Amino acid sequence: MDQEIERDELLGELIPDEEQVPDGEAGEEAIIVESGQAGSIVATTADIRQSSAQTIKAETVHLNSSAALRIDTASAELRDSAVVSTQADSIELTDSAAVFVRGQTVTLNSSVAVATVAGRAELGNSKVVLLAAREVSGEAQVLFDMKAAVVFGLVAGAVIGLLRMLSGRPERGTLSD
């Protein structure tokens, strides 16, 4: 059951904005979730702590010891958290894990990502399976960069084609007599 969280509504505990954000910075659009679960969050600022959310759409997202399925934001900062898919202009993951990360600037510190697409990737002691970025800096273990992924695809296709040819199996789409 997908549920939309608005201000003053929460499945866990809501911490008043006045205690967390100085006056004038949060406005009426700040949502803070602590030790709870949320379906869909739509806000200007989302601060999620020791909680989980299905989708988060906000200008700024902070996750701390939390998990989310999908994040769509201008700026995301994750610490000790996990996300399946995140898209943002600026993304910073610290001690976190992600399946798919897409952003103009992606920073990974002691984190793991399956696929990362970025204009600029800044990596620090992180592991990435597939990395596609115009500019890369830092230390990381990358299983496939873009060139390696293309070469892997070409070699795999050639090997499969050669095995089919040698096995005498007809190609798909041809009729055998």
Residue frames as a rotation matrix with the C-alpha (Angstrom) as fourth column:
MET 1
0.589 0.808 0.000 0.00
0.808 -0.589 0.000 0.00
0.000 0.000 -1.000 0.00
ASP 2
-0.450 -0.764 0.462 1.75
0.768 -0.596 -0.237 3.14
0.456 0.248 0.855 -1.23
GLN 3
0.563 0.600 -0.568 1.25
0.818 -0.504 0.278 6.08
-0.120 -0.621 -0.775 1.05
GLU 4
0.065 -0.511 0.857 2.22
0.464 -0.745 -0.479 9.71
0.883 0.429 0.189 0.61
ILE 5
0.021 -0.168 -0.985 3.78
0.988 -0.145 0.046 11.45
-0.150 -0.975 0.163 3.59
GLU 6
0.269 0.069 0.961 3.05
0.308 -0.951 -0.018 15.14
0.913 0.301 -0.277 4.06
ARG 7
-0.625 -0.544 0.560 4.08
-0.288 -0.506 -0.813 17.46
0.726 -0.669 0.159 6.90
ASP 8
-0.436 0.355 0.827 2.95
-0.895 -0.073 -0.440 16.25
-0.096 -0.932 0.350 10.36
GLU 9
0.746 0.666 -0.017 2.07
-0.662 0.738 -0.134 12.79
-0.077 0.111 0.991 9.02
LEU 10
-0.261 -0.924 -0.281 4.28
-0.884 0.345 -0.314 9.77
0.387 0.167 -0.907 9.62
LEU 11
0.600 0.406 -0.690 4.28
-0.162 0.905 0.392 6.04
0.784 -0.123 0.609 10.28
GLY 12
-0.114 -0.691 -0.713 7.14
0.812 0.349 -0.468 6.47
0.573 -0.633 0.521 12.76
GLU 13
0.274 0.118 -0.954 8.03
0.807 -0.567 0.162 9.44
-0.522 -0.815 -0.251 14.95
LEU 14
0.437 -0.098 0.894 8.03
0.612 -0.696 -0.376 13.00
0.659 0.711 -0.244 13.55
ILE 15
-0.212 -0.569 -0.795 10.57
0.914 -0.404 0.045 15.37
-0.347 -0.717 0.605 15.05
PRO 16
0.777 0.563 -0.282 9.45
0.442 -0.806 -0.394 19.00
-0.449 0.181 -0.875 14.86
ASP 17
0.529 -0.548 0.648 11.37
0.649 -0.231 -0.725 21.07
0.546 0.804 0.234 12.28
GLU 18
0.773 -0.191 0.605 12.20
-0.374 -0.908 0.191 23.75
0.512 -0.373 -0.773 14.86
GLU 19
0.771 -0.485 0.413 14.41
-0.273 0.335 0.902 21.29
-0.576 -0.808 0.126 16.79
GLN 20
0.416 -0.582 0.699 16.38
0.654 0.725 0.214 20.16
-0.631 0.368 0.682 13.75
VAL 21
-0.127 -0.396 0.909 16.75
0.938 -0.345 -0.019 23.07
0.322 0.851 0.415 11.31
PRO 22
-0.756 -0.183 -0.629 17.43
0.448 -0.845 -0.293 26.74
-0.478 -0.503 0.721 12.12
ASP 23
0.215 0.914 -0.345 14.55
0.329 -0.400 -0.855 29.15
-0.919 0.071 -0.387 11.46
GLY 24
0.418 0.092 -0.904 14.03
-0.618 -0.701 -0.357 30.09
-0.666 0.708 -0.236 7.84
GLU 25
-0.599 -0.723 -0.345 15.90
-0.753 0.361 0.550 27.14
-0.274 0.589 -0.760 6.34
ALA 26
-0.863 0.260 0.434 13.30
0.259 0.964 -0.062 24.39
-0.434 0.059 -0.899 6.47
GLY 27
-0.687 0.695 -0.212 10.06
-0.693 -0.538 0.480 26.21
0.220 0.476 0.851 5.76
GLU 28
0.145 0.864 0.482 6.84
-0.865 0.347 -0.362 24.24
-0.481 -0.364 0.798 5.59
GLU 29
0.678 0.172 -0.715 8.31
-0.651 0.592 -0.475 21.65
0.342 0.787 0.514 3.28
ALA 30
-0.472 -0.881 0.011 10.79
-0.771 0.406 -0.491 19.86
0.428 -0.241 -0.871 5.57
ILE 31
0.758 0.635 -0.147 9.98
-0.497 0.709 0.500 16.28
0.422 -0.306 0.853 6.49
ILE 32
-0.424 -0.856 0.295 11.96
-0.860 0.278 -0.428 14.40
0.285 -0.435 -0.854 9.12
VAL 33
0.707 0.575 -0.412 11.44
-0.434 0.812 0.390 10.67
0.559 -0.097 0.824 9.55
GLU 34
-0.417 -0.835 0.360 13.08
-0.843 0.206 -0.497 8.91
0.341 -0.511 -0.789 12.47
SER 35
-0.918 -0.038 0.396 12.72
-0.218 0.880 -0.422 5.21
-0.332 -0.474 -0.816 13.27
GLY 36
0.062 0.997 0.049 9.80
-0.354 0.068 -0.933 4.79
-0.933 0.040 0.357 10.91
GLN 37
-0.595 -0.121 0.795 8.63
0.635 0.536 0.556 3.63
-0.494 0.835 -0.242 7.51
ALA 38
-0.125 0.550 -0.826 7.25
-0.398 -0.790 -0.466 5.74
-0.909 0.270 0.318 4.69
GLY 39
0.446 0.337 0.829 5.67
0.636 0.533 -0.558 4.98
-0.630 0.776 0.023 1.36
SER 40
0.095 -0.342 0.935 6.20
0.868 -0.432 -0.246 8.06
0.488 0.835 0.256 -0.78
ILE 41
0.122 -0.145 -0.982 7.78
0.690 -0.698 0.189 11.29
-0.713 -0.701 0.014 0.48
VAL 42
0.133 -0.056 0.989 7.35
0.811 -0.567 -0.141 14.57
0.569 0.822 -0.031 -1.42
ALA 43
0.733 0.037 -0.679 9.03
0.541 -0.637 0.549 17.61
-0.412 -0.770 -0.487 0.16
THR 44
0.824 -0.558 0.100 11.55
-0.414 -0.712 -0.567 20.38
0.387 0.426 -0.818 -0.30
THR 45
-0.335 -0.923 0.188 13.87
-0.823 0.190 -0.535 18.73
0.458 -0.335 -0.823 2.25
ALA 46
0.794 0.515 -0.322 13.72
-0.308 0.798 0.519 15.11
0.524 -0.313 0.792 3.43
ASP 47
-0.308 -0.849 0.430 15.79
-0.867 0.065 -0.494 14.00
0.391 -0.525 -0.756 6.42
ILE 48
0.703 0.559 -0.441 15.48
-0.420 0.825 0.378 10.25
0.575 -0.081 0.814 6.97
ARG 49
-0.337 -0.821 0.460 17.13
-0.875 0.094 -0.474 8.62
0.346 -0.562 -0.751 10.01
GLN 50
-0.926 -0.103 0.363 17.08
-0.252 0.885 -0.391 4.92
-0.281 -0.454 -0.845 10.88
SER 51
0.063 0.998 0.019 14.06
-0.362 0.040 -0.931 4.55
-0.930 0.052 0.364 8.63
SER 52
-0.731 -0.224 0.645 12.95
0.486 0.493 0.722 3.28
-0.479 0.841 -0.252 5.25
ALA 53
-0.002 0.720 -0.694 11.04
-0.437 -0.625 -0.647 4.85
-0.899 0.302 0.316 2.38
GLN 54
0.355 0.177 0.918 9.81
0.662 0.646 -0.380 3.60
-0.660 0.743 0.112 -0.96
THR 55
0.091 -0.312 0.946 10.22
0.873 -0.433 -0.227 6.80
0.480 0.846 0.233 -2.99
ILE 56
0.142 -0.118 -0.983 11.62
0.638 -0.748 0.182 10.20
-0.757 -0.653 -0.031 -2.08
LYS 57
0.083 -0.091 0.992 11.16
0.853 -0.509 -0.118 13.29
0.516 0.856 0.036 -4.25
ALA 58
0.776 0.075 -0.626 12.75
0.476 -0.720 0.504 16.38
-0.414 -0.690 -0.595 -2.75
GLU 59
0.834 -0.534 0.138 15.21
-0.310 -0.661 -0.683 19.14
0.456 0.527 -0.717 -3.56
THR 60
-0.273 -0.922 0.275 17.52
-0.804 0.062 -0.591 17.91
0.528 -0.383 -0.758 -0.79
VAL 61
0.801 0.482 -0.355 17.65
-0.248 0.807 0.536 14.40
0.545 -0.341 0.766 0.68
HIS 62
-0.321 -0.842 0.435 19.67
-0.876 0.089 -0.474 13.22
0.360 -0.533 -0.766 3.70
LEU 63
0.741 0.457 -0.492 19.64
-0.238 0.864 0.444 9.52
0.628 -0.212 0.749 4.61
ASN 64
-0.311 -0.811 0.496 21.40
-0.867 0.029 -0.497 8.34
0.389 -0.584 -0.712 7.75
SER 65
-0.926 -0.080 0.368 21.32
-0.234 0.889 -0.395 4.61
-0.296 -0.452 -0.842 8.59
SER 66
0.041 0.997 -0.058 18.30
-0.465 -0.033 -0.885 4.29
-0.884 0.063 0.462 6.32
ALA 67
-0.747 -0.205 0.632 17.10
0.398 0.624 0.673 2.64
-0.532 0.754 -0.385 3.11
ALA 68
0.032 0.762 -0.646 15.10
-0.519 -0.540 -0.663 3.76
-0.854 0.356 0.378 0.08
LEU 69
0.272 0.126 0.954 13.96
0.643 0.714 -0.277 2.18
-0.716 0.688 0.113 -3.15
ARG 70
0.063 -0.181 0.981 14.08
0.921 -0.368 -0.127 5.33
0.385 0.912 0.144 -5.29
ILE 71
0.100 -0.096 -0.990 15.40
0.551 -0.823 0.135 8.85
-0.828 -0.559 -0.029 -4.74
ASP 72
0.090 -0.039 0.995 14.86
0.908 -0.408 -0.098 11.71
0.409 0.912 -0.001 -7.20
THR 73
0.698 0.053 -0.715 16.47
0.543 -0.690 0.479 14.95
-0.468 -0.722 -0.510 -6.02
ALA 74
0.836 -0.508 0.208 18.83
-0.237 -0.676 -0.698 17.81
0.495 0.534 -0.685 -6.78
SER 75
-0.214 -0.928 0.305 21.16
-0.737 -0.052 -0.674 16.89
0.641 -0.369 -0.673 -3.89
ALA 76
0.839 0.455 -0.298 21.46
-0.184 0.753 0.632 13.59
0.512 -0.475 0.715 -2.01
GLU 77
-0.275 -0.893 0.355 23.68
-0.806 0.013 -0.592 12.69
0.525 -0.449 -0.723 0.91
LEU 78
0.775 0.502 -0.385 23.66
-0.270 0.813 0.516 9.10
0.572 -0.296 0.765 2.19
ARG 79
-0.343 -0.841 0.418 25.57
-0.844 0.081 -0.530 7.87
0.412 -0.535 -0.738 5.25
ASP 80
-0.914 -0.063 0.400 25.46
-0.259 0.850 -0.458 4.22
-0.311 -0.522 -0.794 6.33
SER 81
0.036 0.996 -0.076 22.46
-0.549 -0.044 -0.834 3.80
-0.835 0.072 0.546 4.04
ALA 82
-0.743 -0.185 0.643 21.23
0.363 0.696 0.620 1.79
-0.562 0.694 -0.450 1.04
VAL 83
0.042 0.748 -0.662 19.30
-0.578 -0.522 -0.627 2.78
-0.815 0.409 0.410 -2.07
VAL 84
0.203 0.091 0.975 18.18
0.600 0.775 -0.198 0.84
-0.774 0.625 0.103 -5.13
SER 85
-0.016 -0.156 0.988 17.99
0.948 -0.317 -0.034 3.78
0.318 0.936 0.153 -7.56
THR 86
0.299 0.093 -0.950 19.01
0.542 -0.836 0.089 7.40
-0.786 -0.541 -0.301 -7.12
GLN 87
0.016 -0.243 0.970 19.12
0.917 -0.382 -0.111 10.27
0.398 0.892 0.217 -9.57
ALA 88
0.713 0.140 -0.687 20.45
0.499 -0.790 0.356 13.69
-0.493 -0.597 -0.633 -8.59
ASP 89
0.835 -0.509 0.210 22.64
-0.211 -0.647 -0.732 16.56
0.509 0.567 -0.648 -9.71
SER 90
-0.239 -0.910 0.339 24.94
-0.732 -0.061 -0.679 15.92
0.639 -0.410 -0.651 -6.75
ILE 91
0.836 0.470 -0.284 25.14
-0.215 0.756 0.618 12.60
0.505 -0.456 0.733 -4.89
GLU 92
-0.267 -0.917 0.297 27.42
-0.789 0.031 -0.614 11.69
0.554 -0.398 -0.731 -1.99
LEU 93
0.803 0.436 -0.407 27.50
-0.165 0.817 0.552 8.19
0.573 -0.376 0.728 -0.54
THR 94
-0.262 -0.861 0.436 29.57
-0.818 -0.042 -0.574 7.46
0.512 -0.508 -0.693 2.56
ASP 95
-0.916 -0.130 0.380 29.73
-0.320 0.808 -0.494 3.90
-0.243 -0.574 -0.782 3.94
SER 96
0.040 0.999 -0.020 26.65
-0.620 0.009 -0.785 3.18
-0.784 0.044 0.620 1.82
ALA 97
-0.741 -0.190 0.644 25.44
0.301 0.763 0.572 0.85
-0.600 0.618 -0.508 -0.94
ALA 98
0.027 0.743 -0.668 23.53
-0.636 -0.503 -0.585 1.54
-0.771 0.441 0.459 -4.15
VAL 99
0.173 0.094 0.980 22.36
0.583 0.793 -0.179 -0.48
-0.794 0.602 0.082 -7.12
PHE 100
0.070 -0.099 0.993 22.02
0.945 -0.313 -0.098 2.37
0.320 0.945 0.072 -9.65
VAL 101
0.136 -0.123 -0.983 23.44
0.523 -0.834 0.177 5.87
-0.841 -0.538 -0.049 -9.21
ARG 102
-0.004 -0.110 0.994 23.05
0.954 -0.298 -0.030 8.62
0.300 0.948 0.106 -11.81
GLY 103
0.718 0.238 -0.654 24.19
0.495 -0.835 0.239 12.19
-0.489 -0.496 -0.718 -11.33
GLN 104
0.857 -0.447 0.255 26.23
-0.108 -0.640 -0.760 15.07
0.504 0.624 -0.597 -12.62
THR 105
-0.233 -0.916 0.327 28.64
-0.721 -0.062 -0.690 14.75
0.652 -0.396 -0.646 -9.68
VAL 106
0.830 0.434 -0.350 28.80
-0.138 0.768 0.625 11.43
0.541 -0.470 0.698 -7.83
THR 107
-0.183 -0.870 0.458 31.04
-0.826 -0.116 -0.551 11.01
0.533 -0.479 -0.698 -4.78
LEU 108
0.775 0.355 -0.523 31.55
-0.072 0.872 0.484 7.55
0.628 -0.337 0.701 -3.28
ASN 109
-0.178 -0.798 0.576 33.47
-0.847 -0.173 -0.502 7.22
0.500 -0.577 -0.645 0.00
SER 110
-0.909 -0.223 0.353 33.94
-0.378 0.798 -0.469 3.67
-0.178 -0.559 -0.810 1.33
SER 111
0.047 0.997 0.054 30.82
-0.665 0.072 -0.743 2.69
-0.745 -0.001 0.667 -0.58
VAL 112
-0.759 -0.168 0.629 29.63
0.262 0.805 0.532 0.07
-0.596 0.568 -0.567 -3.07
ALA 113
0.057 0.788 -0.613 27.64
-0.670 -0.426 -0.609 0.65
-0.740 0.445 0.503 -6.28
VAL 114
0.147 0.060 0.987 26.56
0.503 0.855 -0.127 -1.76
-0.851 0.516 0.095 -8.99
ALA 115
-0.006 -0.108 0.994 26.14
0.973 -0.228 -0.019 0.81
0.229 0.968 0.107 -11.78
THR 116
0.127 -0.032 -0.991 27.23
0.471 -0.878 0.089 4.45
-0.873 -0.478 -0.096 -11.70
VAL 117
0.090 -0.043 0.995 26.65
0.942 -0.320 -0.099 6.97
0.323 0.946 0.011 -14.50
ALA 118
0.499 0.002 -0.866 28.15
0.563 -0.761 0.323 10.41
-0.658 -0.649 -0.381 -13.87
GLY 119
0.903 -0.317 0.289 29.56
0.000 -0.674 -0.739 13.49
0.429 0.667 -0.609 -15.46
ARG 120
-0.125 -0.938 0.322 32.21
-0.633 -0.174 -0.754 13.48
0.764 -0.298 -0.572 -12.72
ALA 121
0.809 0.307 -0.501 32.88
0.125 0.743 0.658 10.57
0.574 -0.595 0.563 -10.36
GLU 122
-0.056 -0.787 0.614 34.96
-0.798 -0.334 -0.502 11.12
0.600 -0.519 -0.609 -7.22
LEU 123
0.707 0.311 -0.636 35.84
-0.056 0.920 0.388 7.77
0.705 -0.239 0.667 -5.67
GLY 124
-0.147 -0.743 0.654 37.47
-0.885 -0.196 -0.422 7.07
0.442 -0.640 -0.628 -2.32
ASN 125
-0.892 -0.297 0.341 38.09
-0.427 0.800 -0.421 3.47
-0.147 -0.521 -0.841 -1.24
SER 126
0.067 0.994 0.090 34.94
-0.721 0.111 -0.684 2.31
-0.689 -0.019 0.724 -3.04
LYS 127
-0.780 -0.211 0.589 33.87
0.181 0.825 0.535 -0.58
-0.599 0.524 -0.606 -5.26
VAL 128
0.057 0.767 -0.639 31.90
-0.727 -0.407 -0.554 -0.15
-0.685 0.496 0.534 -8.48
VAL 129
0.063 0.022 0.998 30.85
0.416 0.908 -0.046 -2.92
-0.907 0.418 0.048 -10.89
LEU 130
0.033 0.010 0.999 30.07
0.989 -0.144 -0.031 -0.69
0.144 0.990 -0.015 -13.90
LEU 131
0.037 -0.106 -0.994 31.30
0.424 -0.899 0.112 2.90
-0.905 -0.426 0.012 -14.10
ALA 132
0.018 0.002 1.000 30.45
0.960 -0.278 -0.017 5.28
0.278 0.961 -0.007 -16.95
ALA 133
0.619 0.109 -0.778 31.80
0.474 -0.841 0.260 8.78
-0.626 -0.530 -0.572 -16.28
ARG 134
0.874 -0.315 0.371 33.34
0.161 -0.532 -0.831 11.60
0.459 0.786 -0.414 -18.30
GLU 135
-0.011 -0.865 0.501 35.81
-0.536 -0.418 -0.734 12.36
0.844 -0.277 -0.459 -15.52
VAL 136
0.812 0.215 -0.543 37.01
0.260 0.700 0.665 10.04
0.523 -0.681 0.513 -12.74
SER 137
-0.077 -0.859 0.506 39.24
-0.549 -0.388 -0.741 10.83
0.833 -0.335 -0.441 -9.76
GLY 138
0.228 0.095 0.969 40.29
-0.969 0.121 0.216 8.95
-0.097 -0.988 0.120 -6.65
GLU 139
-0.835 -0.550 -0.014 40.86
-0.548 0.834 -0.068 5.36
0.049 -0.049 -0.998 -5.57
ALA 140
0.216 0.918 0.334 38.36
-0.842 0.348 -0.412 2.62
-0.494 -0.192 0.848 -6.35
GLN 141
-0.783 -0.280 0.556 37.99
0.011 0.886 0.463 -0.93
-0.622 0.369 -0.691 -7.58
VAL 142
0.074 0.776 -0.627 36.05
-0.848 -0.282 -0.449 -0.81
-0.525 0.564 0.637 -10.84
LEU 143
-0.044 -0.026 0.999 35.12
0.184 0.982 0.034 -4.15
-0.982 0.185 -0.039 -12.41
PHE 144
-0.056 0.085 0.995 33.96
0.995 0.085 0.049 -2.66
-0.081 0.993 -0.090 -15.73
ASP 145
-0.463 0.030 -0.886 34.59
-0.052 -0.999 -0.007 0.83
-0.885 0.043 0.464 -16.98
MET 146
0.469 0.758 -0.453 32.84
-0.513 -0.184 -0.838 1.86
-0.718 0.626 0.303 -20.21
LYS 147
-0.016 -0.548 -0.836 35.61
-0.985 0.153 -0.082 0.54
0.173 0.822 -0.543 -22.50
ALA 148
-0.898 -0.353 0.263 35.79
-0.412 0.885 -0.219 -2.78
-0.156 -0.305 -0.940 -20.67
ALA 149
-0.168 0.923 0.345 32.00
-0.143 0.324 -0.935 -3.20
-0.975 -0.207 0.077 -20.85
VAL 150
0.532 0.321 -0.784 32.01
-0.780 -0.175 -0.601 -2.63
-0.330 0.931 0.157 -24.63
VAL 151
-0.393 -0.761 -0.516 34.93
-0.865 0.496 -0.072 -5.05
0.311 0.419 -0.853 -25.13
PHE 152
-0.789 0.159 0.593 33.24
-0.260 0.788 -0.557 -7.63
-0.556 -0.594 -0.581 -22.88
GLY 153
0.245 0.969 -0.018 30.02
-0.342 0.070 -0.937 -7.36
-0.907 0.236 0.349 -24.92
LEU 154
0.382 -0.179 -0.907 31.85
-0.923 -0.032 -0.383 -7.72
0.039 0.983 -0.177 -28.24
VAL 155
-0.692 -0.709 -0.136 33.89
-0.691 0.705 -0.159 -10.71
0.208 -0.015 -0.978 -27.07
ALA 156
-0.567 0.558 0.606 30.87
-0.202 0.619 -0.759 -12.43
-0.799 -0.553 -0.238 -25.50
GLY 157
0.490 0.779 -0.391 28.87
-0.555 -0.067 -0.829 -11.93
-0.672 0.624 0.399 -28.72
ALA 158
0.078 -0.555 -0.828 31.72
-0.954 0.199 -0.223 -13.29
0.289 0.807 -0.515 -30.86
VAL 159
-0.863 -0.413 0.293 32.19
-0.494 0.813 -0.308 -16.35
-0.111 -0.411 -0.905 -28.63
ILE 160
-0.173 0.885 0.433 28.46
-0.200 0.399 -0.895 -17.14
-0.964 -0.242 0.108 -28.62
GLY 161
0.577 0.363 -0.731 28.31
-0.744 -0.134 -0.654 -16.72
-0.336 0.922 0.193 -32.42
LEU 162
-0.310 -0.793 -0.524 31.37
-0.892 0.434 -0.129 -18.95
0.330 0.428 -0.842 -32.90
LEU 163
-0.811 0.052 0.583 29.95
-0.313 0.803 -0.507 -21.65
-0.495 -0.594 -0.634 -30.61
ARG 164
0.265 0.963 0.054 26.65
-0.342 0.146 -0.928 -21.62
-0.902 0.227 0.368 -32.50
MET 165
0.432 -0.169 -0.886 28.46
-0.901 -0.033 -0.433 -21.87
0.044 0.985 -0.167 -35.82
LEU 166
-0.610 -0.773 -0.175 30.65
-0.748 0.634 -0.195 -24.77
0.261 0.012 -0.965 -34.62
SER 167
-0.625 0.428 0.653 27.74
-0.272 0.664 -0.696 -26.66
-0.732 -0.613 -0.299 -33.06
GLY 168
-0.963 0.224 0.150 25.90
0.224 0.355 0.908 -26.67
0.150 0.907 -0.392 -36.38
ARG 169
-0.254 0.912 -0.321 22.77
0.730 -0.038 -0.682 -25.22
-0.635 -0.408 -0.656 -34.84
PRO 170
-0.132 0.265 0.955 20.75
0.847 -0.471 0.247 -23.10
0.515 0.842 -0.162 -37.24
GLU 171
-0.978 -0.182 0.102 20.51
0.123 -0.897 -0.424 -19.41
0.168 -0.402 0.900 -36.49
ARG 172
-0.416 0.871 -0.260 17.30
0.431 -0.063 -0.900 -18.12
-0.801 -0.487 -0.349 -35.02
GLY 173
0.094 0.592 -0.801 14.70
-0.471 -0.682 -0.559 -17.18
-0.877 0.430 0.214 -37.56
THR 174
-0.507 -0.255 -0.823 15.79
-0.858 0.243 0.453 -19.69
0.085 0.936 -0.342 -40.23
LEU 175
0.609 0.762 0.220 13.69
-0.751 0.643 -0.151 -22.67
-0.257 -0.074 0.964 -41.23
SER 176
-0.588 -0.772 0.240 15.32
-0.645 0.627 0.437 -26.07
-0.488 0.102 -0.867 -41.29
ASP 177
-0.147 0.507 -0.849 14.26
-0.862 0.355 0.361 -28.77
0.485 0.785 0.385 -43.75
